[in-house]
């Protein structure tokens, strides 16, 4: 390719990038099956102290969070994000033993050095009868933050949480939503010609083109074999009294 042609390609890419930045965010590929029969917040005592581990800016705002507003919610993370009240390491929680009424751990264990150690720390910090909700990825693309280390099946997260008395476990993101997300990134890889900038543009483009696939989970998400391709699993349990 001649130098002038290379310059032209770069100019086109820069133009597309500027146009891309002006567009609204594409629709999410996630379709929440809402398979959990319980809202963790509804199961906590009035005024209970709840820790959201690795929350970043979410600080307890999840699909099930439109419930109690009288809880004392604390956000913990390694970095001082907007929703973080306590900067600390989940491997060494800065809380006394038997001091928390509830702990949330949403999309965090895939990033920690030792998931078992984190779950043990959560168990230690919870009061007897305290509630633990954790969600983790299973069939999901690589998502560094900064390093993506682990994946968990439903039986896998149950084994990890074996110290807790299980209330419910299952998957909350079905095969259609899972494949929608994978296809977005597969197509972006296929057509990006190894350019990171083009890849990022194509991810958004294919999200716009393919997001509707997630709604097929309204039909197939409850099939008996749907768990075979599920990208998100969860566990809800209590620390035994």
C-alpha positions in Angstrom: 0.0 0.0 0.0 1.4 3.4 -1.0 2.0 6.1 1.7 -0.8 8.3 0.3 -3.2 5.4 0.5 -2.2 4.6 4.1 -2.7 8.3 5.0 -6.2 8.2 3.4 -7.1 5.0 5.3 -6.1 6.7 8.6 -8.1 9.8 7.8 -11.2 7.6 7.1 -10.7 5.8 10.4 -10.3 9.0 12.3 -13.4 10.4 10.7 -15.4 7.3 11.6 -14.0 7.5 15.1 -15.2 11.1 15.5 -18.7 10.2 14.2 -18.8 7.2 16.5 -18.1 9.3 19.6 -21.2 11.4 18.8 -23.5 8.4 18.7 -25.6 7.2 21.6 -24.4 4.1 23.5 -25.6 0.9 21.7 -28.2 -1.3 23.4 -26.9 -3.9 25.9 -26.6 -7.5 24.9 -27.8 -8.6 28.3 -31.3 -10.0 28.9 -31.9 -10.8 32.6 -33.9 -14.0 32.9 -34.8 -13.0 36.5 -34.5 -16.7 37.6 -33.8 -15.7 41.1 -36.9 -16.2 43.2 -35.6 -13.8 45.9 -34.6 -10.2 46.2 -31.6 -10.2 48.6 -32.5 -6.8 49.9 -36.0 -8.0 50.9 -34.3 -10.7 53.1 -32.1 -8.3 55.1 -33.1 -6.8 58.5 -34.2 -3.1 58.7 -31.2 -0.9 59.0 -28.8 -3.8 58.2 -25.2 -3.2 57.3 -24.5 -4.4 53.7 -21.2 -4.5 51.9 -20.9 -4.4 48.1 -17.5 -5.9 47.3 -15.7 -4.6 44.2 -18.6 -2.2 43.5 -16.8 0.5 41.5 -19.5 3.1 40.9 -22.5 0.7 41.2 -22.6 0.7 45.0 -25.5 -1.7 45.3 -27.5 -0.6 42.2 -28.3 -3.9 40.5 -31.3 -5.5 38.8 -32.7 -6.5 42.2 -32.0 -3.3 44.1 -35.3 -1.4 43.8 -36.4 -2.5 47.2 -35.5 -1.5 50.7 -34.0 2.0 51.2 -33.4 1.7 54.9 -30.2 -0.4 54.6 -26.7 0.9 55.5 -24.9 0.2 52.2 -21.1 0.4 51.9 -19.1 0.1 48.7 -15.6 -1.4 48.8 -13.0 -1.5 46.0 -9.3 -1.4 45.4 -9.6 2.1 43.9 -11.5 5.2 45.1 -14.3 5.2 42.5 -17.3 7.5 43.0 -19.4 4.8 44.7 -16.7 3.5 47.0 -16.8 4.2 50.7 -14.0 1.9 51.8 -10.8 1.4 49.8 -9.5 -2.1 50.5 -8.6 -5.6 49.3 -11.4 -8.3 49.3 -8.7 -10.8 50.3 -8.4 -9.0 53.6 -11.7 -7.2 54.4 -11.2 -4.3 56.8 -14.2 -5.4 58.9 -14.5 -7.2 62.2 -15.7 -10.8 62.2 -19.5 -11.3 62.5 -20.1 -7.6 61.8 -22.1 -7.5 58.5 -25.7 -8.3 57.8 -25.2 -8.9 54.1 -22.6 -9.0 51.4 -23.0 -8.5 47.6 -20.3 -9.7 45.2 -21.3 -9.0 41.6 -19.0 -9.8 38.7 -15.9 -9.6 41.0 -14.5 -13.1 41.7 -13.3 -13.6 38.1 -10.8 -10.8 38.7 -9.4 -11.7 42.2 -6.2 -13.6 42.8 -7.8 -16.2 45.1 -11.6 -16.5 44.9 -11.7 -19.1 47.7 -9.9 -16.7 50.0 -12.3 -13.9 49.2 -15.3 -16.0 49.9 -13.7 -17.1 53.2 -13.2 -13.5 54.2 -16.8 -12.7 53.4 -17.9 -15.7 55.5 -15.8 -14.4 58.4 -17.1 -10.8 58.2 -20.8 -11.9 58.0 -22.9 -12.2 61.1 -24.4 -15.7 61.8 -27.5 -15.8 59.6 -25.9 -13.1 57.4 -26.9 -13.1 53.7 -24.4 -13.6 50.8 -25.2 -12.9 47.1 -22.6 -13.6 44.4 -22.8 -13.6 40.6 -20.0 -14.7 38.3 -19.5 -15.3 34.5 -19.5 -18.8 33.0 -19.5 -18.7 29.1 -18.2 -15.2 28.6 -15.6 -13.4 26.5 -12.3 -12.2 28.0 -12.9 -9.0 29.9 -9.8 -7.6 31.5 -10.1 -5.4 34.6 -7.1 -5.4 34.6 -6.8 -9.2 34.4 -9.6 -11.6 33.8 -8.7 -14.9 35.6 -11.6 -17.3 36.3 -15.0 -18.7 35.1 -17.6 -20.6 37.1 -20.4 -23.0 36.4 -23.4 -23.3 38.7 -21.9 -26.4 40.4 -18.6 -24.6 40.6 -19.9 -21.6 42.5 -21.9 -23.9 44.7 -18.6 -25.7 45.7 -16.9 -22.3 46.2 -19.7 -21.3 48.6 -20.1 -24.7 50.3 -19.7 -23.0 53.8 -23.0 -21.2 53.3 -26.5 -22.7 53.6 -27.8 -22.4 50.0 -31.1 -20.6 49.4 -30.9 -20.6 45.6 -28.4 -20.9 42.8 -28.8 -20.8 39.0 -28.1 -18.8 35.9 -29.4 -15.4 35.1 -28.2 -14.8 31.5 -29.3 -17.4 29.0 -28.1 -18.8 25.7 -29.5 -16.1 23.4 -28.0 -13.2 25.4 -24.7 -15.1 25.7 -24.5 -15.8 22.0 -25.5 -12.3 21.1 -22.5 -10.9 23.1 -20.1 -13.5 21.7 -21.2 -12.8 18.1 -20.8 -9.1 18.5 -17.1 -9.6 19.5 -16.5 -12.4 17.0 -17.6 -10.3 14.1 -15.6 -7.3 15.4 -12.5 -9.5 15.5 -13.3 -11.0 12.0 -13.6 -7.6 10.3 -11.2 -5.4 12.3 -8.0 -6.4 10.4 -6.1 -6.5 13.7 -6.8 -2.8 14.4 -7.8 -2.1 18.0 -9.5 1.2 17.0 -11.5 -0.5 14.2 -12.4 -3.4 16.6 -13.8 -0.9 19.2 -15.9 0.7 16.5 -17.2 -2.6 15.2 -18.2 -3.8 18.6 -20.7 -0.9 18.9 -21.8 -1.4 15.3 -22.5 -5.1 15.8 -24.3 -4.4 19.1 -26.7 -2.2 17.2 -27.1 -4.8 14.5 -27.5 -7.9 16.8 -28.9 -6.8 20.2 -32.3 -8.1 19.2 -31.0 -11.7 19.5 -31.0 -11.5 23.3 -34.9 -11.4 23.3 -34.9 -15.0 22.1 -34.2 -15.8 25.7 -37.9 -15.1 26.4 -38.6 -18.3 24.5 -35.5 -20.5 25.0 -34.2 -19.2 28.3 -36.3 -21.6 30.3 -35.5 -24.7 28.3 -34.1 -27.6 30.3 -30.8 -27.5 28.4 -30.4 -23.7 28.3 -27.8 -23.8 31.1 -25.3 -25.3 28.6 -24.7 -21.8 27.2 -25.2 -19.3 30.0 -22.9 -16.4 30.6 -23.9 -15.5 34.2 -24.5 -17.6 37.2 -25.4 -16.7 40.8 -25.6 -18.1 44.3 -27.6 -16.9 47.3 -27.0 -18.2 50.8 -26.7 -17.6 54.5 -24.0 -18.0 57.0 -25.2 -20.8 59.3 -26.2 -19.6 62.8 
